[in-house]
Amino acid sequence: DMSETCHRCSRPLFSDPLLLLRASPPELEAYRLCLDARPTSRQLFWVFGGLYGLHLLGWLRRGFSPSQFLFVRMASLPRAAADVPAIQKELATFLGLSPPPADSAQSGVCLSATMITSKQVIVRAHNASVRDVKSAFRASPTARNLSAFFARHEALRTAIFERERVRVY
C-alpha cells in the first residue's frame, strides 16, 4: 500500500515532507525516484502525481526559476464562457503575449469539469452506489491515512509557494 511504499522510501520524509525543504539535491532525487519506481508507481500514480511540492522542488533544483511557473487552481478554471477572458488574460500575461480580443471567448470553449458523479450509479465491483462506496471509503483507515499524507504534502506545497513566490491563479 501507499504507506508502506512511502515509508520504505524514507520514513522521516513520509512523516514530515517539510524536511524536503532542507534536503540535499541527491536526497530529494533519491526520494522522488523511489516513489516513482516501477511497478509501484503504477499503483500509486494518482498519489505520486498529486505531490506538487515534491515535483516543484525537483524542477527548482534543476535550475528553473519560480517565475517560470504558473499554477492554476482547479477552482479558477472557467465554468462558464463569461469566466474565460480572465484566465485568458492571466495566461497571456504569464506567457508575455497580448491578451486575446474580448470577443474571443466563444461558446465552444472548453470549460472545467464539475468533478461531480451521479451518486446513485451502481459501482459493479462493489455492488453499491457511488455515494455508498465513497461513504465507506471516507470512514476507512486508508482514507484517514491518505488524507493525513496529502495534508502534510499540502503544507510543503504551501511553504514552497510562499518561499519561492510562485504565481498562483
Helices and strands as residue ranges (DSSP letters): H 2-9, H 11-15, G 17-22, H 25-35, H 40-43, H 45-49, H 52-61, G 66-68, E 70-71, G 74-76, G 81-83, H 84-95, G 102-104, E 122-123, E 128-129, H 130-138, H 141-164, E 167-168
